Amino acid sequence: MSRVWRPLLDTLGLQPQVQVPPPAQPPSPSPPGTGEVSSQLFQRPTLSRFLADFTLGFADGLTVPFALTAGLSSLGHTDTVIYAGMAEICAGSISMGIGGYLSARGEVAAAAAADKAGAEAVVEGLRETQRRGDRQRDEEGENRDERLPSPLMAGFSVALGYLLGGVLPLFPYFFVRHVKDGLSWSFGVCAVALFLFGFCKDFALSGKPRRMRGSDIRRSAWEGAQMVFLGSVAALAAVLCVRAFEGIQVDHSEQSP
């Protein structure tokens, strides 16, 4: 049919118009500090990201307040231990939360700048990267967290972990009269919490799901024992520091001429 009709169309000056689609234009990246970056501030974190930030705060919250309360217990005043411990927990949770917020915000800003600089390269290799990512996720058997962290939620997760971890060593002092009893209960609570924390962190966050085997349980138990050892060393160092300065007395009375 084309051999018959094409000469006739050429004679009449009628040529079929072929619609050629315009070339696809790469999406223009939004400037850093707007759009995507601002939406990251209130983005809901994934479970893996929340656990990572919470773990960071919880580990420090268990160790630092426990070492402080253990050191102050040598003074023999329960009220002093409670007041100093609460002040340290409040200040530490705020400080750790601000640190987590600034760290996540810097990560988001750096990612936005990198996306703007390499927008064309990303568009050209998007399909190949997606295929590689799909193959990698299929091999690993799990979805990887490729989203940027939310600065506000990262700071909140770190602060929450520090707060919950710091309350545990201070909690027994509210129910005892003698500071030595509170120290004993605090040490027991922190030892159990540190062991369970290290055990669960290694067993649950070590990778893809697996069956409970003897080697996995022994490795997770070893991680928990290491956490207990490190916390005990920190508490012992605090007690020794207080004992070293315990004999120093400052005379504030004015000497008469």
PLY file of the C-alpha trace (Angstrom):
ply
format ascii 1.0
element vertex 257
property float x
property float y
property float z
element edge 256
property int vertex1
property int vertex2
end_header
0.00 0.00 0.00
2.78 2.43 0.78
4.36 1.92 -2.68
1.05 2.83 -4.36
-0.02 5.82 -2.30
3.35 7.46 -1.53
4.04 8.66 -5.18
0.51 10.09 -5.37
0.94 11.94 -2.12
4.28 13.30 -3.28
2.67 14.57 -6.48
-0.13 16.37 -4.64
2.30 17.78 -2.11
0.68 15.99 0.77
3.05 14.37 3.19
1.89 12.62 6.33
3.06 14.50 9.35
4.72 12.38 11.95
4.45 13.61 15.49
7.86 13.43 17.11
7.68 13.57 20.88
9.92 16.19 22.47
12.97 14.89 24.30
12.51 14.33 27.97
13.94 17.08 30.08
15.64 16.18 33.33
13.81 17.48 36.39
15.30 20.64 37.78
16.48 20.08 41.32
15.15 22.35 44.01
17.70 24.64 45.64
19.06 23.55 48.98
17.20 24.80 51.98
13.76 24.75 50.30
11.20 22.16 49.27
12.74 18.78 49.93
14.98 19.97 52.75
12.14 21.69 54.59
9.91 18.63 54.20
12.61 16.51 55.81
12.19 18.39 59.07
8.85 16.72 59.82
9.31 13.43 57.97
8.39 10.31 59.88
11.51 8.20 60.49
11.74 4.55 59.61
12.07 1.92 62.31
15.75 1.28 61.60
16.59 4.98 61.76
14.62 5.46 64.98
16.33 2.49 66.61
19.76 3.77 65.56
19.17 7.22 67.07
17.43 5.80 70.14
20.32 3.39 70.72
22.82 6.25 70.66
20.96 8.16 73.35
20.03 5.12 75.43
23.63 3.89 75.67
24.88 7.25 76.96
21.85 7.63 79.22
22.55 4.33 80.95
26.27 4.94 81.43
26.74 8.63 82.30
23.96 9.12 84.93
24.82 5.76 86.50
28.46 6.78 86.85
27.42 10.15 88.29
25.01 8.69 90.84
27.53 6.03 91.82
30.14 8.69 92.44
27.80 10.91 94.43
26.60 7.97 96.51
29.85 8.09 98.45
28.74 11.43 99.89
25.96 9.66 101.80
23.04 11.96 100.89
20.12 10.58 98.88
18.72 14.03 98.07
22.04 15.11 96.60
22.11 12.07 94.34
18.54 12.63 93.15
18.92 16.36 92.47
22.25 16.00 90.71
21.02 13.02 88.72
17.87 14.80 87.54
19.87 17.87 86.54
22.32 15.74 84.58
19.55 13.81 82.84
17.76 17.00 81.77
20.93 18.68 80.55
22.22 15.53 78.89
18.99 14.77 77.03
18.79 18.33 75.72
22.44 18.30 74.68
22.16 14.91 72.97
18.94 15.96 71.23
20.54 19.12 69.86
23.52 17.09 68.70
21.29 14.60 66.89
19.29 17.43 65.29
22.38 19.24 64.01
23.92 16.02 62.72
20.80 15.05 60.77
20.35 18.59 59.47
23.91 18.65 58.15
23.34 15.29 56.49
20.20 16.56 54.76
21.91 19.76 53.59
24.90 17.83 52.26
22.63 15.43 50.38
20.68 18.33 48.82
23.90 19.99 47.65
25.15 16.72 46.20
21.85 16.18 44.36
22.02 19.65 42.81
25.62 19.21 41.63
25.03 15.79 40.10
21.45 16.12 38.83
22.27 15.30 35.21
24.39 12.31 36.12
21.67 11.02 38.39
19.04 11.31 35.64
21.23 9.53 33.10
22.04 6.67 35.42
18.67 6.49 37.14
17.45 3.35 35.43
20.69 1.46 35.91
20.90 2.52 39.54
17.33 1.43 40.14
18.00 -1.97 38.58
21.10 -2.43 40.70
19.22 -1.35 43.80
16.41 -3.80 43.09
18.86 -6.65 42.60
20.68 -5.74 45.78
17.46 -5.57 47.79
16.38 -8.92 46.39
19.69 -10.48 47.35
19.58 -9.04 50.85
15.94 -9.95 51.35
15.06 -6.63 52.96
14.31 -3.03 52.06
17.13 -0.65 52.74
16.46 2.74 54.25
17.38 5.24 51.53
15.47 8.19 52.90
17.22 11.09 54.49
16.76 11.48 58.24
14.39 14.02 59.72
16.42 16.44 61.89
13.61 17.02 64.38
12.75 13.35 64.74
16.43 12.36 64.95
17.00 14.81 67.79
13.83 13.66 69.52
14.83 9.99 69.23
18.28 10.61 70.71
16.88 12.74 73.54
14.17 10.17 74.31
16.73 7.38 74.48
18.95 9.38 76.82
16.00 10.28 79.04
14.74 6.71 79.39
18.23 5.36 79.88
19.09 7.97 82.50
15.96 7.40 84.59
16.80 3.72 85.19
19.89 4.21 87.43
18.20 7.06 89.31
14.88 5.32 89.86
15.84 3.18 92.93
16.95 6.21 94.95
13.33 7.41 95.21
12.33 4.36 97.27
15.22 3.88 99.72
16.28 5.72 102.83
19.95 4.86 102.81
22.07 5.83 99.86
24.01 2.56 99.97
20.81 0.60 99.39
19.99 2.84 96.45
23.46 2.28 95.00
23.06 -1.49 95.26
19.66 -1.46 93.57
20.88 1.02 90.96
23.83 -1.19 90.10
21.56 -4.22 89.73
19.05 -2.40 87.55
21.76 -0.94 85.33
23.56 -4.27 85.02
20.39 -5.99 83.83
19.47 -3.07 81.54
22.95 -2.89 80.01
23.03 -6.63 79.40
19.57 -6.70 77.80
20.39 -3.61 75.78
23.58 -5.09 74.36
21.96 -8.49 73.78
18.88 -7.14 71.98
20.85 -4.59 69.97
23.19 -7.23 68.57
20.53 -9.88 68.04
17.80 -7.68 66.54
19.87 -5.20 64.51
22.59 -7.48 63.18
21.02 -7.98 59.74
18.41 -10.14 58.09
16.14 -12.34 60.23
17.57 -15.65 61.27
16.78 -18.56 63.53
17.88 -18.56 67.13
21.05 -20.61 67.05
23.52 -21.23 69.83
26.30 -19.24 68.17
24.04 -16.21 67.69
22.89 -16.28 71.31
26.47 -16.58 72.56
27.60 -13.65 70.44
24.70 -11.48 71.59
25.34 -12.48 75.20
28.98 -11.47 74.79
27.89 -8.06 73.52
25.66 -7.67 76.57
28.51 -8.65 78.88
30.73 -6.04 77.24
28.11 -3.36 77.87
27.96 -4.35 81.55
31.75 -4.26 81.80
32.02 -0.80 80.21
29.28 0.59 82.44
30.97 -0.86 85.52
34.29 0.69 84.54
32.64 4.10 84.12
30.93 3.82 87.51
34.14 2.69 89.21
36.04 5.61 87.70
33.41 8.05 89.01
33.58 6.55 92.52
37.37 6.74 92.55
37.30 10.37 91.44
34.92 11.29 94.25
36.99 9.36 96.78
40.14 11.11 95.58
38.65 14.55 96.25
36.68 13.50 99.32
39.42 14.50 101.77
39.80 17.97 100.30
38.03 20.54 102.43
37.53 24.16 101.53
37.41 26.62 104.41
34.97 29.41 103.54
35.12 31.07 106.97
36.73 34.47 107.06
39.86 34.66 109.11
39.92 37.46 111.66
42.97 39.78 111.50
0 1
1 2
2 3
3 4
4 5
5 6
6 7
7 8
8 9
9 10
10 11
11 12
12 13
13 14
14 15
15 16
16 17
17 18
18 19
19 20
20 21
21 22
22 23
23 24
24 25
25 26
26 27
27 28
28 29
29 30
30 31
31 32
32 33
33 34
34 35
35 36
36 37
37 38
38 39
39 40
40 41
41 42
42 43
43 44
44 45
45 46
46 47
47 48
48 49
49 50
50 51
51 52
52 53
53 54
54 55
55 56
56 57
57 58
58 59
59 60
60 61
61 62
62 63
63 64
64 65
65 66
66 67
67 68
68 69
69 70
70 71
71 72
72 73
73 74
74 75
75 76
76 77
77 78
78 79
79 80
80 81
81 82
82 83
83 84
84 85
85 86
86 87
87 88
88 89
89 90
90 91
91 92
92 93
93 94
94 95
95 96
96 97
97 98
98 99
99 100
100 101
101 102
102 103
103 104
104 105
105 106
106 107
107 108
108 109
109 110
110 111
111 112
112 113
113 114
114 115
115 116
116 117
117 118
118 119
119 120
120 121
121 122
122 123
123 124
124 125
125 126
126 127
127 128
128 129
129 130
130 131
131 132
132 133
133 134
134 135
135 136
136 137
137 138
138 139
139 140
140 141
141 142
142 143
143 144
144 145
145 146
146 147
147 148
148 149
149 150
150 151
151 152
152 153
153 154
154 155
155 156
156 157
157 158
158 159
159 160
160 161
161 162
162 163
163 164
164 165
165 166
166 167
167 168
168 169
169 170
170 171
171 172
172 173
173 174
174 175
175 176
176 177
177 178
178 179
179 180
180 181
181 182
182 183
183 184
184 185
185 186
186 187
187 188
188 189
189 190
190 191
191 192
192 193
193 194
194 195
195 196
196 197
197 198
198 199
199 200
200 201
201 202
202 203
203 204
204 205
205 206
206 207
207 208
208 209
209 210
210 211
211 212
212 213
213 214
214 215
215 216
216 217
217 218
218 219
219 220
220 221
221 222
222 223
223 224
224 225
225 226
226 227
227 228
228 229
229 230
230 231
231 232
232 233
233 234
234 235
235 236
236 237
237 238
238 239
239 240
240 241
241 242
242 243
243 244
244 245
245 246
246 247
247 248
248 249
249 250
250 251
251 252
252 253
253 254
254 255
255 256
